[in-house]
């Protein structure tokens, strides 16, 4: 294809314009770092707003009071009672009717001297508190991951929109160049139509990217409870932390020891065992210490002992179940079966945690390798675009080749940005999968963001 003598200058101007457009688009899509919110700020806001996390925290608070209720089984109970009665008795002799008014007030106390079921109930309440705390820890870890996911989804969507706009700007320049060359007769109408088709596709991608960014922002606002949250971008140059330990086995071992779901399943098995013990305790006797202190005031002609009298008593009550119609025996069988279920639940939790930990670990390793490969691909795509533009100048490449090379470069840059976000997010998921994710990890990720 013959080349216009102005084509080299236009191609160089086009390349400079495309790079400037990309830089401006990425800067605008990242938002103003001065007014943007860090990941730690967003997490703290979500921690005070997210309904799922707040529900888990309320459940943990209620479990503390439930455990305190169980502790009352080891303490005596004291009650006060007052009764008043009026009796009218008809007699076959004079006087024909006798009225009697009796008022009785007293204190009653009871203390369990021996009750095996009470001990099991107290221990169960403590384990149930541990389960609620494990649920709260899991909810907090889940909140961290959900916030980070929404946070980096917005950043990734911003980068896609930025590269899409930059690509559209570069294509627009290429379209204008093709039209000028066609007017002066140095290019065919095919170049113009190909550039127009690429421009139209870029416009469609820009509309889709803009809508995706809006949706991602809505999701982030929903978690945080604020409008217009602006995440901070990753600091440049991007320095992703390495994964330590570098092998998967230590992560799996830590997951089995620390993961809240495994801890919850272990406590659930202990609760089931205690429930079996409590069911067996129903066959054992109970011994209670009882005491009463009462005062009775009787008035009327029918009173046996008119006036006020006092009564005090202390006793020991022994209760021994002899026959319950098979209820106790079947209850024991039921709890033994439920204990076996809890044992299998624990095994399932361990297997699931191990699988998720390995999956997350290999995901981080793969993500780091992808980032390195995409960094090389970005450099190669840039060189390929320069070579294609040079070939276009000398007439060995056509306009479509330049358009494709530009699109390839911008697509690679978008993929690279997303891959970096995925590595950071998968790193948090790895710590979650191994049960190690803490708010301090959010602060560590915060250090990777722009100041």
PyMOL commands that set and color helices and strands:
alter all, ss='L'
color gray80, all
select helices_A, chain A and resi 7-30+39-47+51-74+116-184+189-224+248-258+260-281+327-394+399-433+439-446
alter helices_A, ss='H'
color red, helices_A
select strands_A, chain A and resi 77-90+97-114+286-300+307-319
alter strands_A, ss='S'
color yellow, strands_A
deselect
rebuild
show_as cartoon
